[in-house]
Amino acid sequence: MRPDAVRQTLDAELAAARRRRDGRAPRVLDVGGGSGVLAVPLAVAGCAVTVLEPNPNALATLSRRVEDASVADRVTAIPADSESLADAVPAGSMDLVLAHGVLEIVDDPRSTVAAMAGAVEIGGAVSVLVANRAAAVVHRAVAGRLAEARRLVDDPDGRLPEEGLLRRFDSDGVGSLLAGAGLVVESLQGQGVLSDLVPGGVLEEDSGAVEALAELELRVAGVVPLRDLATRLHAVGRRV
C-alpha cells in the first residue's frame, strides 16, 4: 500500500531539511515517542532522532527496537515528559518536531506546542496529529451509539468521562494551537478520512479495494469538508 498523506508530508519535510543541511541527517524530535513506532523507521531512513518519553516500559521497548534495527547511533532517548521539553532539548536544535497522539493527553497543550516551537530551528517545522472530535461523533452515531455521540457533542472537550484522553480537536482548534505558538500553518489534512468508514467486507471481497481506498484517501486528505471528518487531523506549522 502506498504511503498515506501524513507520511508523504513528513517525507517532503525531511527532504527539505536535508537540503537545508547540505545533505546531513535531519534532526527529529519525537515528543511522547513511546516505543519508537515513528522514531525507529525515521532512524532507519537516516534521521538523527531524539525521543522524549517518560514511560520506562515504553523506553525499554524502544531500546530493543533500536538494537534490532541497528540504529543505536541515530536514536537518543530522554526519559522526560513534555513539561520538561524546554529544559531537556536545546532551543532551535531540531529540524522537525513531532507530537503524534500526544496533545490529547497532556495537561496543557498550548505550553507543549510552545515548547515544541522553541525546539525547532528557523525554517523547521512542527507536526501534530490529533484525534478529531467530529469523527468521534460520526463513528458513534453510525454504530448506533447515539447517546455517546450526543455526549461528545455537548462536552466542551469532545470526550467522555470514561476515556483516557483529555480532549479532541477540530480543524480550527488545531490550527489555532499552532498559530498561537507563533508558527505559520502550512498544511492541515485528515488521516483516515474514509478508511474507518468502509466496511471490512468490502476490502476482503475486492482484491483491488485496498489500493483503491489508499488512493482515494490521498485524494481527499486535504479536501474540505471531507478532511474535517477524518479520524485524525494532521497539521504542520513552520517556524519563520
C-alpha positions as CSV (number, residue, x, y, z in Angstrom):
1,M,0.0,0.0,0.0
2,R,1.2,3.5,-0.8
3,P,2.2,5.9,2.0
4,D,-0.6,8.0,3.4
5,A,-0.8,11.7,3.2
6,V,0.8,12.2,6.6
7,R,3.8,10.1,5.6
8,Q,4.1,11.9,2.3
9,T,4.1,15.3,4.1
10,L,6.8,14.2,6.6
11,D,8.9,12.7,3.8
12,A,8.8,16.0,1.9
13,E,9.7,17.9,5.1
14,L,12.7,15.7,5.8
15,A,13.9,16.1,2.2
16,A,13.7,19.8,2.7
17,A,15.6,19.6,5.9
18,R,18.4,17.6,4.2
19,R,18.7,20.3,1.6
20,R,18.9,23.0,4.2
21,R,21.7,20.9,5.9
22,D,23.6,20.2,2.8
23,G,22.8,16.5,2.9
24,R,23.4,16.0,6.6
25,A,20.9,13.9,8.6
26,P,17.7,15.7,9.6
27,R,17.4,16.2,13.3
28,V,14.0,15.0,14.5
29,L,12.4,15.3,18.0
30,D,9.6,12.8,18.7
31,V,7.7,14.1,21.8
32,G,5.9,11.3,23.6
33,G,7.5,8.9,21.1
34,G,6.7,5.9,23.2
35,S,8.2,2.6,21.9
36,G,9.6,4.1,18.7
37,V,6.8,3.4,16.2
38,L,7.8,6.6,14.4
39,A,11.4,7.0,15.7
40,V,12.9,3.7,14.5
41,P,11.7,4.0,10.9
42,L,12.9,7.6,10.8
43,A,16.3,6.5,12.1
44,V,16.5,3.7,9.6
45,A,15.8,6.3,6.9
46,G,18.9,8.2,8.1
47,C,17.5,10.7,10.6
48,A,19.0,11.6,13.9
49,V,16.1,11.1,16.2
50,T,15.6,12.2,19.8
51,V,12.7,10.6,21.7
52,L,11.2,12.4,24.7
53,E,9.2,9.7,26.7
54,P,8.5,9.4,30.4
55,N,7.3,5.8,30.4
56,P,10.1,3.4,31.4
57,N,8.3,0.4,29.8
58,A,8.0,2.2,26.5
59,L,11.6,3.2,26.7
60,A,12.7,-0.4,27.2
61,T,10.7,-1.5,24.2
62,L,12.3,1.4,22.2
63,S,15.7,0.3,23.2
64,R,15.0,-3.3,21.9
65,R,13.6,-2.0,18.7
66,V,16.6,0.3,18.2
67,E,19.0,-2.5,18.7
68,D,17.1,-4.9,16.4
69,A,17.2,-2.2,13.7
70,S,20.9,-1.4,14.3
71,V,20.3,2.3,14.7
72,A,21.6,2.9,18.2
73,D,23.9,5.6,16.9
74,R,20.9,7.5,15.5
75,V,18.4,7.4,18.4
76,T,18.7,9.3,21.6
77,A,16.1,8.6,24.3
78,I,15.4,11.2,27.0
79,P,13.3,9.9,30.0
80,A,11.1,13.0,30.4
81,D,7.6,14.3,29.7
82,S,6.5,17.2,27.5
83,E,6.6,19.6,30.5
84,S,10.3,19.2,30.6
85,L,10.8,19.7,26.9
86,A,12.3,23.2,27.1
87,D,14.9,22.1,29.7
88,A,15.7,18.7,28.0
89,V,16.2,19.9,24.4
90,P,18.3,22.9,23.4
91,A,16.3,25.7,21.7
92,G,16.4,25.8,17.9
93,S,18.2,22.4,17.7
94,M,15.7,20.4,15.6
95,D,14.6,20.4,12.0
96,L,11.3,18.6,12.7
97,V,9.4,18.2,15.9
98,L,6.6,15.6,16.1
99,A,3.7,15.2,18.6
100,H,1.5,12.5,17.2
101,G,-1.2,11.3,19.5
102,V,0.2,13.5,22.4
103,L,-1.8,16.7,22.6
104,E,-4.9,14.8,23.6
105,I,-3.4,13.6,26.8
106,V,-1.0,16.4,28.0
107,D,-2.2,18.8,30.8
108,D,-1.6,21.9,28.8
109,P,-1.4,21.5,25.0
110,R,-0.7,25.2,24.5
111,S,2.5,25.1,26.6
112,T,3.5,21.9,24.9
113,V,3.2,23.3,21.4
114,A,5.0,26.5,22.5
115,A,7.9,24.3,23.8
116,M,7.9,22.4,20.5
117,A,8.1,25.6,18.5
118,G,11.0,26.7,20.6
119,A,12.9,23.5,20.0
120,V,12.7,23.8,16.2
121,E,15.1,25.9,14.2
122,I,14.1,28.8,12.0
123,G,12.8,27.2,8.8
124,G,12.0,24.0,10.5
125,A,8.5,22.5,11.2
126,V,6.3,21.2,13.9
127,S,4.0,18.3,13.0
128,V,1.0,17.3,15.2
129,L,-1.5,14.5,14.7
130,V,-4.6,14.7,16.9
131,A,-7.9,12.9,17.4
132,N,-10.8,14.6,15.6
133,R,-13.9,15.4,17.6
134,A,-16.3,15.3,14.6
135,A,-15.1,11.9,13.6
136,A,-15.7,10.5,17.1
137,V,-19.3,11.8,16.9
138,V,-19.9,10.4,13.4
139,H,-18.5,7.0,14.2
140,R,-20.6,6.5,17.3
141,A,-23.7,7.7,15.5
142,V,-23.2,5.3,12.6
143,A,-22.6,2.5,15.1
144,G,-26.0,3.3,16.8
145,R,-24.3,4.7,20.0
146,L,-26.4,7.8,19.8
147,A,-26.3,8.7,23.5
148,E,-22.5,8.7,23.4
149,A,-22.5,10.8,20.2
150,R,-24.7,13.4,21.9
151,R,-22.4,13.5,25.0
152,L,-19.4,14.1,22.7
153,V,-21.2,16.9,21.0
154,D,-22.2,18.5,24.3
155,D,-18.8,18.1,26.1
156,P,-16.6,21.2,25.7
157,D,-13.5,19.0,25.2
158,G,-15.2,16.4,23.0
159,R,-14.5,13.5,25.3
160,L,-16.4,11.0,27.5
161,P,-15.5,10.9,31.2
162,E,-14.6,7.2,31.0
163,E,-12.0,7.8,28.2
164,G,-8.3,8.1,28.9
165,L,-7.7,11.1,26.7
166,L,-8.4,14.6,27.9
167,R,-9.7,16.2,24.7
168,R,-10.3,16.0,21.0
169,F,-9.7,18.8,18.4
170,D,-11.4,20.2,15.3
171,S,-9.6,21.8,12.4
172,D,-9.9,25.3,13.6
173,G,-8.7,24.3,17.1
174,V,-5.5,22.6,16.0
175,G,-4.7,25.4,13.5
176,S,-5.2,28.0,16.2
177,L,-3.0,26.0,18.6
178,L,0.0,26.1,16.2
179,A,-0.6,29.7,15.2
180,G,-0.8,30.7,18.9
181,A,2.8,29.4,19.3
182,G,4.0,31.7,16.5
183,L,4.0,29.0,13.8
184,V,2.7,29.5,10.3
185,V,0.3,26.7,9.5
186,E,1.3,25.4,6.1
187,S,-0.7,22.1,6.0
188,L,-3.9,20.8,7.5
189,Q,-5.2,17.5,6.4
190,G,-7.0,14.4,7.5
191,Q,-5.8,10.9,8.2
192,G,-8.4,8.2,8.0
193,V,-10.9,10.3,6.1
194,L,-12.8,7.3,4.7
195,S,-10.9,4.2,5.6
196,D,-12.5,3.8,9.1
197,L,-16.0,4.1,7.5
198,V,-15.5,1.5,4.7
199,P,-16.8,-2.0,5.8
200,G,-14.1,-4.6,6.2
201,G,-16.1,-7.0,4.0
202,V,-15.7,-4.6,1.0
203,L,-11.9,-4.8,1.3
204,E,-11.9,-8.6,1.7
205,E,-14.2,-9.2,-1.3
206,D,-12.4,-6.9,-3.8
207,S,-8.7,-7.5,-4.4
208,G,-8.2,-4.0,-5.7
209,A,-10.2,-2.3,-3.0
210,V,-7.3,-1.7,-0.6
211,E,-5.2,0.0,-3.2
212,A,-8.2,2.0,-4.4
213,L,-9.0,3.1,-0.9
214,A,-5.4,4.2,-0.3
215,E,-5.5,6.3,-3.5
216,L,-8.9,7.8,-2.5
217,E,-7.5,8.7,0.9
218,L,-4.7,10.6,-0.7
219,R,-7.1,12.5,-2.9
220,V,-9.4,13.6,-0.1
221,A,-6.9,14.1,2.7
222,G,-7.0,17.9,2.2
223,V,-10.4,18.3,0.7
224,V,-12.9,20.4,2.8
225,P,-15.3,19.3,4.2
226,L,-14.2,15.7,3.9
227,R,-11.0,16.4,5.7
228,D,-12.9,17.6,8.7
229,L,-14.5,14.2,9.2
230,A,-11.2,12.3,9.3
231,T,-10.4,10.1,12.3
232,R,-7.3,12.2,12.9
233,L,-6.2,15.7,11.9
234,H,-2.6,16.4,10.8
235,A,-1.2,19.9,10.9
236,V,2.2,21.2,10.1
237,G,3.4,24.6,11.3
238,R,6.6,26.4,10.2
239,R,8.9,28.5,12.3
240,V,9.7,31.6,10.4
